[in-house]
Amino acid sequence: MATSWQPTTLVQCISVKPWLKLPGDDEPGGCHDLTLGRIYEMLGAEANGALYRIIDDSDDDFLYPASHFKEV
């Protein structure tokens, strides 16, 4: 049985500024599971590179703005 391997890129969180506004939610959010300065695994880029799929502090992968990270 063949295993599928996907290369990852390491990125550092440089911003935890809220970027997502949900209807009916008084507080913008979207970065609750990121730690400023921490190194994360980037599994891929989506939306023409505008969003990164990151394994965050919840140990799950979510999309975050590329502007919140820099490659290390």
SVG drawing of the C-alpha trace seen along z (x, -y; Angstrom):
<svg xmlns="http://www.w3.org/2000/svg" viewBox="-27 -44 41 46">
<polyline fill="none" stroke="black" stroke-width="0.4" points="0.0,0.0 1.4,-3.4 1.4,-6.2 0.8,-9.8 3.3,-12.3 2.8,-16.0 5.6,-18.4 5.0,-21.1 6.4,-24.6 7.2,-26.1 5.8,-29.6 6.0,-32.0 2.9,-33.8 3.5,-37.6 0.0,-38.8 -3.1,-37.6 -5.2,-40.6 -8.8,-39.5 -9.7,-39.1 -13.0,-37.2 -16.4,-38.8 -19.3,-36.4 -22.9,-37.5 -24.5,-37.9 -21.1,-37.9 -20.2,-41.1 -16.4,-40.4 -14.4,-39.8 -12.2,-36.8 -10.5,-34.1 -7.2,-33.9 -8.1,-32.5 -6.0,-29.4 -2.8,-31.2 0.1,-32.3 2.2,-35.3 5.7,-34.3 5.0,-30.6 6.2,-28.4 3.4,-26.5 3.1,-23.9 1.6,-25.2 0.0,-22.4 -0.7,-24.5 -1.8,-27.8 -5.3,-28.4 -7.2,-31.3 -4.3,-32.2 -1.9,-32.3 -4.1,-34.7 -4.9,-32.0 -2.6,-29.4 -3.9,-26.1 -2.2,-26.0 -2.1,-23.3 -2.9,-25.7 -2.9,-25.4 -6.0,-23.2 -4.0,-20.6 -6.4,-20.9 -5.9,-22.7 -7.7,-25.9 -7.3,-28.7 -5.7,-31.9 -4.6,-35.0 -1.1,-34.7 -0.3,-38.2 -0.4,-36.8 2.7,-34.6 6.3,-34.7 8.2,-31.6 11.1,-30.5"/>
</svg>
